[in-house]
Each structure stands twice: as C-alpha cells, then as structure tokens.
Amino acid sequence: MLSIIARMLTRMILIRFAVILLGLSFFVLTFEVVGFLDDVLHITSNPLLSILTYVVTRLPGVLSLFLPTSLLLALLLCMTELSYRNELTAIWATGISPSRLIIKLLPMAILIGVAHFIVADQLVPAAAPYLRGWGIADYATRKLSSDPNDPVWIRSGNDIMRADRISADNNELTNVTIFKRAPMGELLGEIYADKAVRQGGQWWLTNVVRYDSDGTRPVREGAAAYEGTLRLADNKRIGSPEEMSLKQIHNFATHNGYGVRAPYVYETWEQKRLTPIFISIVMVALCIPLGTTFRRGGGLGAIFVAGVGLGFAYLVADGLATTMGETGSVAPWIAAWGPILVMAAIALAMLARTDHV
C-alpha cells in the first residue's frame, strides 16, 4: 500500500514540478526576449535563430534559479489537491506515517537535487561566457570588453594591484601600480613599476618607484622583488562563483582567489554548490507534515500559505547567509548550510508532532 501511494504521489509531484518549472522559465524568458529584443536580434543575422539561441543559452540559468521554488510549489499544490478532495485523510487512515512517506519520496528528491546540481555546475558555467559576451539583460553590467588590453585589478593579500596589461601566459604584468595596505585597510604606500615578471614563483619589478604614506621622498630602484604572494588565474576574466563549476570554484578557493576576490567568497560558494540535493530533501520533509496538520476540512489556503511562508523564509535566510559568507562575516559552512539546517530542524519538529496521525 505504501509503495503504491508513494508512486502515485511521485507521479503527481513530478508532473506538477515539470509544468511549474517550464511555465516559470517560459514566462521569464519571454519577458527578457521582449524587453531586450533589439539586443537579442544582434546575436545572429537570422532573427528567429537569434531568439532561439538566446533562449537556449539563457535557459540553464533560469532553470537553476527556479528549480527549488518549483519543487516547493509542486509539493504544496499536490498536498492542497489531496486535502481538498479529503484524500489525505484516507492516506493517513491506512496507518502510513509522514516519516515513512518521506523516505519513500527520497528517490524523487535526490533525482531533482542531482538535476539541479548538474544544471548549476555544468550547464550554467558553459553558457555564461556567451551571455557575458552578448551583455543582454542582467549581463549588461558583466559584459566582456572587446579590448583585451583593458586594465585589470588584482588583490594580493592586503595589497591591491593594478596592471594595464597581462601577458597571455600570465607571467608578465605591464605598468603596475601596487597599493600597500595594512590589515585594516589603511594605505601604507604605493609602488609603481614598468613591469612585473614571475620567475621561479617570485614576482620581480623593474624601474620601481616607492611612495610612503608619511610623505617622505620617493625611493627609486632599478629592480626589486615583490614580497606579496600572487598567482593569476588562467583566465583573468573568470571570477563570478555562481557561474563557475565546482572544480573551478575549488581551484580559486585553494589559490587565495587568484587575487580576483577574497578566498572566503569561493569557499562559501564551494560549500553552497553541494547543497541542491539536501534542499530538495528538506522541501519534501517540510511539505509532507503540512498534509497531516491540515488533513481535515480541505485546508486549501492554510497548506499553501504555510508552505509558501516557510519557503519564502528559507529563500530570504539563504540570501542573507550567502551575502554574509561572501563578506567574511560568518564561516563559509555556516553561510551555505545554516539555512538548510534550520529548515531541517523545523521539519523534524513538525514530524515529531505529526508522525502519529
């Protein structure tokens, strides 16, 4: 009996999940294409092909964004329909407990979580370079410059470095300015050099001029070693962790962010990238107990409002935690896993109250 009911619920949830996900994605993509039609049509010389190319390229990012929300809405819709037809009462009357039903629905939750991970970790990074190149919609502020000689800003520990140009092999910087800073951010001095060349793991500066913040006369040197640590990424344009694969994020996290951003930014996203499967499981664990709380009298509005409220609270908490992790205010694992652990605790508390119906 339990297996039959679980298969029925899995089928109901997956159908509604697919419809909601595709519906939301189509809605968002339609508005983007209509709102930025002039830019979209410049992708290729064929208007129809341009629209199709943009939609296919943008789709992974939209799917990744709406996957958790779609699963939550599908679960709530399923519970609401069953409650409205009083079928939940019949299900619980068979002696099935919510915890046993959640266990039976775990394969579906894991499947959706794995799909979410693949989309976010493989498809989104693959599409990101094209979207940044086109610079349409949200990517207008992240558009790649057509000038390969644009200046680059790099972080090296507390220091900030600016270079007019980086060589193709990332071993030479031209027209370098280094802003020496104390741990709290105070400017200690500036270093100007015509070139910075990496040799044997050490950066060497040529035609150096040093200025101290105390106003003393500048010091000129023909050559000097840079005492800071600096390792450049293979691609100086990479650095947005939400558009990188787990392997790339881990690479940046273990190499001090390559001077692009602080390492704890990538450490936070490295932890966060591992959460999709657990998010799906928590969504299921939250929604099933609601079906027992409102099992009589339909509960059409109560189930949906309670579920949407919990989902909205999670999204807000997740966004705040991620921001705090990116700023270094909390440890990366807390930023990534904190909201999930809180929602899991709420789900366990609800299960403890409703496991015997």
VEXMI-995700 format. One record per atom (N, C-alpha, C, CB): x negated, y negated, z; residue in three letters. Coordinates in pm, whole numbers, plus 50000, padded with zeros to 5 digits. Glycine has a CB too. Example, Ala and Ser with C-alpha at 12.3 -4.5 7.8 and 13.67 -1.06 7.14 Angstrom:
<rs>
486815056950780ALA 487705045050780ALA 486805033050780ALA 488695044750905ALA 487155022550708SER 486335010650714SER 487104999750787SER 485925006050572SER 
</rs>
This chain:
<rs>
499185012150000MET 500005000050000MET 499134987350000MET 500945000050122MET 498114987250087LEU 497244975550094LEU 496534972949962LEU 496214977450205LEU 496064983649899SER 495354981949771SER 496284976649664SER 494744995249726SER 497514981249663ILE 498484976449564ILE 498754961649583ILE 499804984449573ILE 498994957749709ILE 499264943749740ILE 498044935149706ILE 499644942049888ILE 496854940149737ALA 495634932549707ALA 495454930549557ALA 494404939649766ALA 495724940949479ARG 495614939549333ARG 496634929649281ARG 495794953149264ARG 497834930049336MET 498874920649293MET 498454906149324MET 500214923949361MET 497964903949447LEU 497544890549485LEU 496334885949403LEU 497214890049635LEU 495394894949378THR 494224891449298THR 494634886949159THR 493254903249289THR 495544894449098ARG 496024890848964ARG 496724877348966ARG 496964901648910ARG 497574875249066MET 498294862449077MET 497324850849095MET 499294862849194MET 496354852549183ILE 495414841749212ILE 494544838749091ILE 494554845249332ILE 494024849149025LEU 493144846948911LEU 493864839948795LEU 492564860148863LEU 495104843848770ILE 495864837348663ILE 496054822548694ILE 497234844248645ILE 496464819548815ARG 496684805648852ARG 495364797848858ARG 497394804748987ARG 494324804548902PHE 492994798248906PHE 492534794248766PHE 491974807848970PHE 492684803248670ALA 492264800348533ALA 493084788948473ALA 492394812848446ALA 494404789048496VAL 495264778648441VAL 494934765048501VAL 496754782148466VAL 494754764648634ILE 494454751948701ILE 493084746648658ILE 494494753648854ILE 492094755448653LEU 490734751248617LEU 490684745848475LEU 489754762948632LEU 491284753148382LEU 491284748648243LEU 492114736048227LEU 491804759648151LEU 493234735248301GLY 494084723348293GLY 493364710848343GLY 495354725448373GLY 492724711848459LEU 491964700548512LEU 490824696548418LEU 491414703748651LEU 490114706548367SER 488994703748278SER 489464696948150SER 488254716648244SER 490554702048092PHE 491094696147970PHE 491544681747995PHE 492264704447916PHE 492164679348111PHE 492644666048146PHE 491464656148155PHE 493414666348280PHE 490424660048226VAL 489274651148245VAL 488534648848113VAL 488304657148349VAL 488304659548038LEU 487574658147913LEU 488344649847811LEU 487264671947855LEU 489664651347810THR 490484643347719THR 490334628447749THR 491964647547728THR 490384624947878PHE 490234611047915PHE 488844605747881PHE 490514609148063PHE 487824614047899GLU 486474609747867GLU 486324607347717GLU 485454620047914GLU 486824616547637VAL 486694615247492VAL 487454602947443VAL 487214627847420VAL 488674601047495VAL 489474589447452VAL 488824576447500VAL 490924590547507VAL 488344576347625GLY 487764564147680GLY 486434560247619GLY 487594565747827GLY 485674570047571PHE 484354567247515PHE 484254572647372PHE 483234573547604PHE 485344571247299LEU 485424577147166LEU 484354571647072LEU 486784574647107LEU 484094558647078ASP 483084552746989ASP 481714559047011ASP 483004537547010ASP 481354561147137ASP 480054567247166ASP 480024581947124ASP 479724565947315ASP 481124588947147VAL 481194603147113VAL 481054605146963VAL 482524609347162VAL 481664596546885LEU 481644598146740LEU 480254595746680LEU 482634588846676LEU 479344589946757HIS 477984587646708HIS 477074599846726HIS 477384575646778HIS 477594610446788ILE 476754622146813ILE 476344628646680ILE 477494632446902ILE 477294630446591THR 477014635846458THR 477754627346355THR 477424650946447THR 477514630346230SER 478204623046124SER 479634627946102SER 477434624245994SER 479944639846154ASN 481284645546141ASN 482074642546268ASN 481224660946115ASN 483174634746261PRO 483934631046381PRO 484444643046461PRO 485104622346342PRO 485034652646393LEU 485574664246463LEU 484464672346530LEU 486364673146367LEU 483354674046459LEU 482224681246516LEU 481624673746634LEU 481154683646409LEU 481624660546630SER 481104652546740SER 481934654646866SER 481094637746703SER 483254654346850ILE 484144656346966ILE 483954670347023ILE 485614654046926ILE 483924680346934LEU 483764694146979LEU 482404696147049LEU 483904703846861LEU 481364690146993THR 480024691347054THR 479994685247192THR 478974684546965THR 480604673547207TYR 480614666947337TYR 481404675047439TYR 481204652847326TYR 482564680047399VAL 483424687747491VAL 482714700347539VAL 484764691447422VAL 482094707547445VAL 481404720047482VAL 480214717047573VAL 480944727547355VAL 479494706347545THR 478314702947624THR 478694697947763THR 477474692547552THR 479774690547771ARG 480224684647899ARG 480984694747984ARG 481104672447873ARG 481524705247923LEU 482384714747993LEU 481724721248115LEU 482824725447898LEU 480464725848110PRO 479884732148229PRO 479884723248352PRO 478474736448200PRO 479574710448335GLY 479574701348448GLY 480954699648508GLY 479034687948407GLY 481974698848423VAL 483344697348471VAL 483804710148540VAL 484294694048354VAL 483474721648482LEU 483844734348546LEU 483204735648683LEU 483444746248457LEU 481924732248693SER 481224733248821SER 481864724148925SER 479754729748803SER 482334712548882LEU 482934703048974LEU 484274707949028LEU 483114689748906LEU 485084714248941PHE 486454717648979PHE 486654732149020PHE 487354714448866PHE 485624740449013LEU 485804754449050LEU 486304756349193LEU 484494761849033LEU 485684750649295PRO 486194752549432PRO 487604747149451PRO 485264745949531PRO 487874735349394THR 489204729449407THR 490264738049340THR 489224715349348THR 489934743449223SER 490884751849151SER 491194764649228SER 490334755349012SER 490174770449290LEU 490414782549370LEU 491304779349489LEU 489084788549418LEU 491054768249555LEU 491894764349669LEU 493344762249626LEU 491354751549733LEU 493554754949516LEU 494914752449469LEU 495594765249425LEU 494894742349354LEU 494844774249362ALA 495424787049320ALA 495874795349440ALA 494414795049236ALA 495044795749543LEU 495404802949665LEU 496634796849732LEU 494234803049763LEU 496644783649742LEU 497784776949805LEU 499054778949724LEU 497494762049821LEU 498954778049592LEU 500124780049507LEU 500664794149521LEU 499774777149360LEU 499754803849527CYS 500164817749543CYS 500864819849677CYS 498944827049531CYS 500264814749785MET 500874816049918MET 502224808849925MET 499934810450025MET 502304797349859THR 503564789749859THR 504664797349788THR 503364775949793THR 504344803049672GLU 505334810749596GLU 505824822849676GLU 504754815149462GLU 504884829949737LEU 505264841749815LEU 506104837849937LEU 504024849349860LEU 505744826649999SER 506514822050113SER 507904817550071SER 505794810650185SER 507994810849958TYR 509294805849909TYR 510244817249880TYR 509094797249783TYR 509704828449831ARG 510554840049799ARG 510644849849917ARG 510014847249675ARG 510094845650033ASN 510104854150154ASN 509374867450133ASN 511534856950197ASN 508474867750035GLU 507714880050013GLU 506574881550113GLU 507164880249871GLU 506104870450169LEU 505084871450272LEU 505614878950394LEU 504594857550312LEU 506874876350429THR 507464883450542THR 507454898450518THR 508904878650566THR 507754902650396ALA 507744916850364ALA 506334922550369ALA 508354919250225ALA 505344914650325ILE 503964919450327ILE 503494921750470ILE 503024909450257ILE 503734911850558TRP 503284913450696TRP 504094924150768TRP 503374900150772TRP 505334926450725ALA 506164936650789ALA 505634950750766ALA 507594935750739ALA 504794952550665THR 504224965850640THR 503094969150739THR 503694966650497THR 502714959550822GLY 501654961950919GLY 500284957650871GLY 501624976250954GLY 500204951550752ILE 498924946750699ILE 498514934150775ILE 499024943950547ILE 497274933750821SER 496774922050891SER 496084912750793SER 495804926151005SER 496074899550824PRO 495394890050734PRO 493914893350713PRO 495504875950790PRO 493224898050817SER 491804901050802SER 491564912450704SER 491204904650937SER 492424922550706ARG 492274933750612ARG 492564929050470ARG 493224945350650ARG 493524920150455LEU 493844914950322LEU 492694906350269LEU 495164906750325LEU 492074898450357ILE 490924890250316ILE 489794899150267ILE 490444881350434ILE 489544910150338ILE 488484919450298ILE 488774925150158ILE 488344930950400ILE 490024928150132LYS 490394933350000LYS 490234922849890LYS 491824938450003LYS 490334910149927LEU 490204899549827LEU 488754894749812LEU 491094887749866LEU 487844900349890LEU 486444896149882LEU 485824898149742LEU 485634903949984LEU 486084909349672PRO 485504910649538PRO 485884899149445PRO 485944923749476PRO 487144894649452MET 487574883449370MET 486824870749409MET 489094881349382MET 486704868349541ALA 486004856349588ALA 484534856549547ALA 486114855149741ALA 483914868049559ILE 482494869249521ILE 482324867249370ILE 481934882949563ILE 483254872749291LEU 483194871149146LEU 483274856349107LEU 484334878949078LEU 484204849149167ILE 484344834849137ILE 483104827249186ILE 485624829249201ILE 482584831049304GLY 481384824549355GLY 480174826649266GLY 481074829549494GLY 480024838849214VAL 478904841749123VAL 479054833748994VAL 478844856949091VAL 480294832948942ALA 480534825048821ALA 480204810348846ALA 482004826448776ALA 480574805248963HIS 480264791348999HIS 478754789249003HIS 480894787749136HIS 478024798649062PHE 476564797549070PHE 475934797448931PHE 475984808949154PHE 476394806348843ILE 475814807248708ILE 476064794348631ILE 476414819248631ILE 477284789048642VAL 477594776648572VAL 476714765248622VAL 479084773048589VAL 476614763948757ALA 475844752948814ALA 474344754648795ALA 476144751648961ALA 473854767048796ASP 472424769448794ASP 471854771248654ASP 472104781548877ASP 472664775248558GLN 472154777948425GLN 472774768948319GLN 472404792348389GLN 474094768148317LEU 474754760648209LEU 474634745548226LEU 476224764548203LEU 474804740648348VAL 474694726148371VAL 473284721048339VAL 475054722748516VAL 472214727548388PRO 470864722948351PRO 470584723548201PRO 469824731048424PRO 471154733648134ALA 470934734747989ALA 471604723347913ALA 471454748247939ALA 472744718647962ALA 473484708047892ALA 472994694147930ALA 474964709247923ALA 472374692648047ALA 472004679348098ALA 471114671248004ALA 471314680848230ALA 470064676947942PRO 469224668747855PRO 469994662447739PRO 468094677047800PRO 470944669747682TYR 471734664147571TYR 472624652747621TYR 472604675247505TYR 473254654747738LEU 474144644447792LEU 473364631847829LEU 474904649747914LEU 472174633547887ARG 471344621947920ARG 470874614947793ARG 470144626048005ARG 470604622747690GLY 470174616747564GLY 471264608547499GLY 469714627447468GLY 472514613347509TRP 473634605947449TRP 474004593847533TRP 474854615047431TRP 473904595147667GLY 474224583947756GLY 475674579847753GLY 473384572247722GLY 476594589647755ILE 478024586847748ILE 478644588547886ILE 478724596247645ILE 479624579847918ALA 480374580348044ALA 479424579048163ALA 481184593648053ALA 479494588448258ASP 478654587548378ASP 477164588248345ASP 479004598748474ASP 476814593348230TYR 475404594748193TYR 474834582048131TYR 475244606248096TYR 475634571448123ALA 475144558948066ALA 474004553248150ALA 476274548748055ALA 474104555048283THR 473054549948372THR 471864559348380THR 473604547548511THR 472004571348322ARG 470904581148326ARG 470374584048186ARG 471374594248391ARG 470714575348092LYS 470304577547953LYS 468794577247940LYS 470944567047861LYS 468244586847868LEU 466804587247846LEU 466394576147751LEU 466384600947791LEU 465344569347785SER 464854558747699SER 464224564547573SER 463844549947775SER 464384557447463SER 463784561947338SER 462304558447332SER 464514555947220SER 461834550247427ASP 460424546247428ASP 459654555347523ASP 460284531247471ASP 458784563947473PRO 458044573047560PRO 457014566047646PRO 457374583647478PRO 456754553047618ASN 455734545747693ASN 456324536847802ASN 454914537347599ASN 457574539147837ASP 458164531547947ASP 457394534148076ASP 459654535147963ASP 457284524148164PRO 456574526148291PRO 457284536448379PRO 456444512848367PRO 456494543048462VAL 457014553548548VAL 456644550448692VAL 456454567448507VAL 457604552648782TRP 457374550448925TRP 457264564148992TRP 458524541848989TRP 456254565649077ILE 455954578449139ILE 455724576249288ILE 454724585249073ILE 456164585549369ARG 455934584849513ARG 454844594849551ARG 457244587749592ARG 453864590349629SER 452784598949677SER 452654597049828SER 451424595749604SER 453314605749905GLY 453334603850049GLY 454064591050084GLY 451914603650106GLY 453404582150157ASN 453994569150188ASN 453774558950076ASN 453424563750318ASN 452854561849985ASP 452504552349880ASP 453504553049764ASP 451094555149829ASP 453614541549696ILE 454414540649573ILE 453454537049459ILE 455574529949587ILE 453534544649350MET 452624542549238MET 453414539249111MET 451734555149215MET 452894529749035ARG 453494526148907ARG 452444528048799ARG 454034511548908ARG 452824534248687ALA 451914536248575ALA 452634532348447ALA 451414550948567ALA 451924525448360ASP 452514521448232ASP 452704533448139ASP 451644510948164ASP 451834543248155ARG 451894554648062ARG 451314567048127ARG 451144551447930ARG 451874578648093ILE 451364591548139ILE 451004599748018ILE 452414599048227ILE 449834605848019SER 449414614147907SER 450274626547895SER 447944618047921SER 450224632747779ALA 451064644447752ALA 450764655947847ALA 450884649047609ALA 449484657247890ASP 449134668247980ASP 449244664248127ASP 447724672947950ASP 449754652148155ASN 449964647248292ASN 448674646048372ASN 450914656348364ASN 447544644748305ASN 446274643748375ASN 445664629748369ASN 445314653648317ASN 446384620148307GLU 445834606648297GLU 446954596348303GLU 445024605048166GLU 446764586348388LEU 447694575248402LEU 447014562548356LEU 448194573848549LEU 447754553648290THR 447184541348238THR 447834529248305THR 447364540548085THR 446994519048335ASN 447454506748401ASN 448234510148529ASN 448354498248305ASN 447494514348628VAL 448074519648751VAL 448104508848859VAL 447284531848800VAL 449224508248930THR 449374499849049THR 449814508649164THR 450384488149024THR 449084508149274ILE 449414516349391ILE 449734507049507ILE 448224526049429ILE 450914508649563PHE 451334500949679PHE 451104509549803PHE 452834496449666PHE 450094505949882LYS 449764513350003LYS 450724509350114LYS 448284510850045LYS 451364519550174ARG 452364516550277ARG 452074524450405ARG 453774519750225ARG 452484518650516ALA 452404525550645ALA 453574535350654ALA 452424515250764ALA 453564544550751PRO 454654554350764PRO 456034548050775PRO 454424563050885PRO 456134536050834MET 457424529350849MET 457754520650729MET 457444520950975MET 456914520450626GLY 457224513350503GLY 456554499850487GLY 458664511550493GLY 455784495150588GLU 455124482150576GLU 454044482750467GLU 454514477850711GLU 453944472050391LEU 452954471350285LEU 451584468450345LEU 453324460650181LEU 450634477350321LEU 449274475850373LEU 448334469650271LEU 448734489250417LEU 448634471350144GLY 447774465950040GLY 448164471349904GLY 446324469250070GLY 447474466449803GLU 447734470749666GLU 446424474349598GLU 448474459649586GLU 446504484349510ILE 445334488749434ILE 445704488149285ILE 444884503149476ILE 444864481749207TYR 445044480949063TYR 443904488548995TYR 445114466149014TYR 444234496348893ALA 443194503748820ALA 443594505048675ALA 442964517848882ALA 442604504748586ASP 442894506448444ASP 443394520548414ASP 441664503448360ASP 442784530248483LYS 443164544248459LYS 443064552248588LYS 442284550548350LYS 443834563148590ALA 443714573148696ALA 443634586648625ALA 444924572548799ALA 442554593948647VAL 442334606648579VAL 442204617748683VAL 441054606048489VAL 442914628848660ARG 442834640148751ARG 441694649248709ARG 444184647948755ARG 440784651748803GLN 439634660548779GLN 439454669548901GLN 438344652248750GLN 439584682548879GLY 439394691948987GLY 440324689949104GLY 438004691249035GLY 441574686149077GLY 442534684149184GLY 442454670649252GLY 442374694649285GLY 441534661949209GLN 441344648649268GLN 441604638049162GLN 439904647149326GLN 442294627149202TRP 442544616049110TRP 441444605649127TRP 443954609749136TRP 440834601649013TRP 439774591749012TRP 440254579248939TRP 438504597448945TRP 440034567749003LEU 440454554848950LEU 439264547648889LEU 441114546249059LEU 439484540648778THR 438414532948713THR 438814518148707THR 438144538448569THR 437764509348718ASN 437974494848720ASN 439014491148826ASN 438434489748580ASN 438644493648950VAL 439574492349062VAL 439484478549126VAL 439304503149167VAL 440634473049162VAL 440704460549239VAL 441634463149357VAL 441204448349151VAL 441104460649479ARG 441894463249600ARG 442274449949667ARG 441094472149700ARG 443554449049709TYR 444034437449783TYR 444604442449916TYR 445114429549701TYR 444174436450025ASP 444714439850157ASP 445784429850197ASP 443604440150262ASP 446704434250281SER 447814425650322SER 447354414450416SER 448884433850390SER 446134415450471ASP 445664404950563ASP 445154392650490ASP 444564410450651ASP 445164393050355GLY 444804381250277GLY 443334379550250GLY 445284369350346GLY 442524389550284THR 441094388550254THR 440854389250104THR 440324399750325THR 439634385750063ARG 439314385449921ARG 439394399649863ARG 437904379449898ARG 439804400649737PRO 439924414049675PRO 438564420749661PRO 440584412949538PRO 438584433849667VAL 437384441949653VAL 437414448749517VAL 437264452449768VAL 436334447349440ARG 436274453449307ARG 435314465149308ARG 435854442949201ARG 435754476149242GLU 434924488049234GLU 434994493449092GLU 435374498949337GLU 433884498949046GLY 433884504848913GLY 434684517748908GLY 432464507548868GLY 434594525649014ALA 435334538349021ALA 435554541749168ALA 434564549948949ALA 436654548449194ALA 436974552449332ALA 437934564149326ALA 437594540649413ALA 437864572249429ALA 438774583649440ALA 440034579249514ALA 438104595549514ALA 441174583849464TYR 442434581049534TYR 442634591549642TYR 443644580949434TYR 442784586849766GLU 442834596149879GLU 444174602949896GLU 442484588950004GLU 445194597949829GLY 446514604049841GLY 446634616749759GLY 447594594249799GLY 447704624149786THR 447974636449711THR 449054633549608THR 448414648149805THR 448824637849487LEU 449784635249379LEU 449694646149276LEU 449524621449314LEU 450844652549250ARG 450914662449143ARG 452154659449061ARG 450944676949200ARG 451964657548933LEU 453054653548846LEU 453784665748791LEU 452544644848731LEU 455074663948772ALA 455874674648712ALA 455524675948565ALA 457384671948730ALA 455854687648508ASP 455594689648366ASP 456374679848281ASP 455944703948326ASP 457544675948330ASN 458374666248258ASN 458684654748353ASN 459684672848203ASN 458144642948327LYS 458334631948420LYS 459784627248427LYS 457444620348381LYS 460594631448332ARG 461984627048331ARG 462854635448424ARG 462534627548191ARG 462404647448462ILE 463204656148547ILE 463204650548688ILE 462674670748545ILE 464284652348761GLY 464304647648898GLY 465664647148960GLY 463704634448905GLY 466724649448884SER 468074649548937SER 468424663848978SER 469104644048834SER 468414667049108PRO 468524681049150PRO 469834687749113PRO 468344681849298PRO 470924680149106GLU 472194686449069GLU 472214691248925GLU 473334676749091GLU 471244686748845GLU 471154690948705GLU 469944699848680GLU 471094678748615GLU 469444706048786MET 468284714748775MET 468654728748820MET 467104709348859MET 467934738648769SER 468144752348811SER 467524754448948SER 467554762348709SER 467904765249013LEU 467354768249145LEU 465844769749139LEU 467984781049201LEU 465334775649031LYS 463894777149016LYS 463204763549007LYS 463574785548891LYS 463784754348931GLN 463194741048919GLN 463264733449051GLN 463894733048809GLN 464404734649120ILE 464544727849249ILE 463504732949348ILE 465964729849305ILE 463334746049351HIS 462344752049442HIS 460934747149407HIS 462404767449435HIS 460654745749278ASN 459354740949233ASN 459104726749283ASN 459254741549080ASN 460114718149271PHE 459974704449319PHE 459854704049471PHE 461164696049273PHE 460634712349539ALA 460624712249686ALA 459274716449741ALA 461704721349741ALA 458624726049675THR 457344731049724THR 456154722549679THR 457144745149678THR 456384712649593HIS 455304703949547HIS 455594689349581HIS 455094705449396HIS 456194687449698ASN 456414673949751ASN 457224665049657ASN 455074667249780ASN 458134671249581GLY 458984663749491GLY 458284658049371GLY 459634652949565GLY 457014661749349TYR 456214656449238TYR 456214641149235TYR 456734661849105TYR 456464635049349GLY 456474620449354GLY 457714614149296GLY 455294615349282GLY 458684622149249VAL 459904616549191VAL 460844612149301VAL 460604626749098VAL 461124621449394ARG 461954618549511ARG 461374625849630ARG 463444622549486ARG 461854622349747ALA 461324628649869ALA 461604643749866ALA 461954622249995ALA 460714651749922PRO 460904666349916PRO 462174671249982PRO 459734673249979PRO 462644664350089TYR 463844669150156TYR 465084667850068TYR 464064661550286TYR 465034659549965VAL 466154658949869VAL 466294672349798VAL 465934647449766VAL 465174677549751TYR 465194690249678TYR 465404702049773TYR 463894692149600TYR 464914700949896GLU 465154711549994GLU 466654712550026GLU 464344708950123GLU 467314701050033THR 468764701050058THR 469504707649944THR 469274686750078THR 469154704149820TRP 469844709949704TRP 469464724449682TRP 469524701849580TRP 468274728349724GLU 467894742349715GLU 468804750849804GLU 466414744249755GLU 469074746049923GLN 470004752950013GLN 471434752349960GLN 469934746950155GLN 471804740649910LYS 473174738749862LYS 473494747349741LYS 473414724149829LYS 472504749849657ARG 472724757949537ARG 473084772349573ARG 471474757749449ARG 472774776849693LEU 473044790549734LEU 474424792149797LEU 471984795149832LEU 475194781449805THR 476454781849880THR 477714785849802THR 476684768649939THR 477744786049669PRO 479034788449600PRO 479764801049642PRO 478794789049454PRO 479064812249658ILE 479744824749695ILE 480404823249831ILE 478744836549696ILE 479734816949924PHE 480284815450058PHE 481444805550059PHE 479184810750156PHE 481394795549971ILE 482514786149961ILE 483774793549918ILE 482184774849861ILE 483664802249820SER 484814809849773SER 485384818749884SER 484434818449651SER 484504825349958ILE 484964834050067ILE 485684825950174ILE 483764841750130ILE 485134814350209VAL 485764805850311VAL 487114800850264VAL 484854793950346VAL 487244797450135MET 488534793050082MET 489594803850101MET 488414789349934MET 489224816350070VAL 490164827350088VAL 490494829250235VAL 489584840250030VAL 489474828550321ALA 489674830650465ALA 490514819550527ALA 488334831550537ALA 490544807650467LEU 491364796750519LEU 492824798050476LEU 490804783550472LEU 493034801950351CYS 494384801650295CYS 495244813550337CYS 494304801050145CYS 494674825250350ILE 495464836950387ILE 496134835350524ILE 494594849350387ILE 495424830750629PRO 496094828650758PRO 497244818750751PRO 495114823950860PRO 497164808850658LEU 498284799550644LEU 499554806650603LEU 497944788650541LEU 499384817650528GLY 500554825350486GLY 501244832350601GLY 500154835350384GLY 500544834450712THR 501184840350830THR 501794829550918THR 500184848550910THR 501134817950924THR 501644807051007THR 502994802150957THR 500654795551011THR 503134801750824PHE 504384796750764PHE 505084808050688PHE 504094784850669PHE 505214819650754ARG 505764831050682ARG 507274831350680ARG 505254843650742ARG 507914823050763ARG 509374823050766ARG 509904809750716ARG 509884825750909ARG 511034810350651GLY 511694798150606GLY 511004791650487GLY 511764788450717GLY 510194799050416GLY 509564793650296GLY 508254786650325GLY 510484784250227GLY 508294775550398GLY 507074768050427GLY 506454762150303GLY 506074776950495GLY 507304758450206LEU 506814753750077LEU 505874741850090LEU 507974749949988LEU 506314731650165GLY 505474719850180GLY 504394721450283GLY 506314708050214GLY 504704728650392ALA 503764729650503ALA 502484736850463ALA 504404736950620ALA 502614747850390ILE 501424755350347ILE 500544746550259ILE 501824768150272ILE 501164739850163PHE 500384732050067PHE 499714720150135PHE 501274727149953PHE 500444713150220VAL 499874701450287VAL 498734705550379VAL 500944693950368VAL 498934716450456ALA 497884721050546ALA 496644725450469ALA 498394732550632ALA 496834732850361GLY 495714737550282GLY 494964726350214GLY 496174747450180GLY 495714717150151VAL 495074705750084VAL 494344697150185VAL 496124697350006VAL 494924695550304GLY 494264687750409GLY 492944693850450GLY 495174686550530GLY 492914707050468LEU 491674713850503LEU 490654712850390LEU 491944728550537LEU 491124714650266GLY 490224713550152GLY 489644699650137GLY 490944717450026GLY 490504689550155PHE 490024675650145PHE 489014672750255PHE 491204665850154PHE 489284677650377ALA 488344675650488ALA 486994682050457ALA 488914681450619ALA 487034693850395TYR 485774700450360TYR 485004692450255TYR 486044714750308TYR 485694687650151LEU 485004680150045LEU 484374667550099LEU 485984676749933LEU 485094660450189VAL 484534648250249VAL 483324651550334VAL 485594641050334VAL 483464661950418ALA 482344665850504ALA 481154670550422ALA 482774676950601ALA 481414677850314ASP 480324682750229ASP 479594671150163ASP 480864692350123ASP 480344661350114GLY 479714649750053GLY 478874641650151GLY 480764640849992GLY 479404639550271LEU 478664632250373LEU 477414639750416LEU 479544629450494LEU 477554652950433ALA 476404661050476ALA 475314661050370ALA 476844675350506ALA 475714662150242THR 474724661950135THR 473984648650130THR 475394664650000THR 474714637650148THR 474084624450149THR 473104623150266THR 475154613550157THR 473504628150382MET 472624627650498MET 471374636350477MET 473374632150625MET 471554647750409GLY 470404656150379GLY 469464649450281GLY 470864669350324GLY 470024642350182GLU 469184635550083GLU 468424623750142GLU 470034630749966GLU 468964617850247THR 468274606550312THR 467354611250425THR 469284596650365THR 467354624250453GLY 466494629450558GLY 467054627650697GLY 465174623150550GLY 468344623950709SER 468934621650841SER 469174634750916SER 470254614150827SER 469434645450843VAL 469614658550905VAL 468774668750829VAL 471124662750905VAL 468554680150891ALA 467774690750826ALA 468504695750702ALA 467514702450925ALA 467774699750597PRO 468424704250474PRO 469414715650495PRO 467384708650376PRO 469104725250581TRP 470024736450600TRP 471304732050668TRP 469354747450682TRP 471224721950754ILE 472454716750817ILE 473304709550713ILE 472114707150933ILE 472654701750626ALA 473384694450523ALA 474104703850428ALA 472434685450445ALA 473464715150395ALA 474044724450298ALA 475064733750362ALA 472964732550232ALA 474754738850479TRP 475564749350540TRP 476494744550651TRP 474684759950595TRP 476234732550703GLY 477054727450814GLY 478554727350786GLY 476614713650849GLY 479014720750676PRO 480454720550648PRO 481034734450627PRO 480714712150525PRO 480284743350563ILE 480784756950541ILE 480934764350673ILE 479844764850448ILE 479964762750763LEU 480034769450893LEU 481204764050975LEU 478724767650969LEU 481464751150968VAL 482594745351041VAL 483914750850987VAL 482584729951029VAL 484054751350853MET 485294756650795MET 485434771550823MET 485334753950644MET 484304778750825ALA 484354792950859ALA 484814794951003ALA 482984799450839ALA 484384786151093ALA 484824786951232ALA 486324784251243ALA 484044776951319ALA 486814774551166ILE 488264771851165ILE 489024783951113ILE 488574759351079ILE 488504790151006ALA 489154802050951ALA 489184813451052ALA 488434806650824ALA 488084815451124LEU 488054826051225LEU 489034823151338LEU 486634827651282LEU 489134810551377ALA 490094806851482ALA 491534809451437ALA 489924792151521ALA 491824806151311MET 493164808751258MET 493444823651249MET 493324802251120MET 492424831351209LEU 492594845851202LEU 492844851851340LEU 491374852251139LEU 492124846751441ALA 492294851951576ALA 493714849951629ALA 491304845351671ALA 494364839451581ARG 495734836751625ARG 496784843751542ARG 495994822051622ARG 496434847451420THR 497464852751328THR 497184867151284THR 497574843951205THR 496144873551339ASP 495794886851289ASP 496834897351326ASP 494444890951344ASP 497644894651423HIS 498704904051460HIS 500034897151438HIS 498554908851608HIS 500684900951332VAL 501934894351294VAL 503084904151301VAL 501824888351154VAL 
</rs>
